[in-house]
Amino acid sequence: MKANASKRAWSNRSPEPPPQAATRTCDHPECTAAGEYRAPRARDQLNQYYWFCLNHVRAYNASWDFYKGMTASEIEDEIRRSTTWQRQTWPLGAKTGNKHFTFSMHDPLGVFEEEAEEMKKARTRPPSPEEEALRVLGLTEMPSVATLKACYKKLVKKHHPDANGGDKDAEETFKQISLAYKALLDSLTAED
């Protein structure tokens, strides 16, 4: 076998006709036309089809009723389910157990730790003046006036610059303690 000069085909081969598709006949009784158009068999068999000719598929589609045999409440339920493509739904936030949604991921190598810490710091609010004053005085909750004065006297004796030989750090701590005491005392006396 040798190719001809144009190299399009072998010289001994004759071209084969394309294969003919098997033609179906129309599924309508007593119709012998080709069934070229498909139509679903039933509501619960949407992937199984009748094959009709054009005239009979038009008649079948005109008489087709997807909701035939269903009550009004069943039709309403079907319409509601079909708006979400028959998938289960729930109210927004219900599946998370009312937890705040966070974008987090497992990071075993610690690649994103620095960014995560920066994001966490950005989300936290700065402390209020009262919270900052409580922190400076070493208290966890708002004290009474008597408890505040006792705490202040104890810290003043410990951090007074004269008691620490004029130490600059002790002097700065003493200033912070005095400002914190004044802020909390003003807050407590304003409530009364």
Secondary structure, DSSP 8 states (H G I E B T S, - for coil): --B-TT-SSBTT------------B-SSTT--SB--EEEEEETTEEEEEEEE-HHHHHHHHHH--TTTT--HHHHHHHHHHHTTTT-----TTTTTTT---------TT-TTHHHHHHHHHHHS----HHHHHHHHHT-SS---HHHHHHHHHHHHHHH-TTTTTT-HHHHHHHHHHHHHHHHHHHHHHHH-
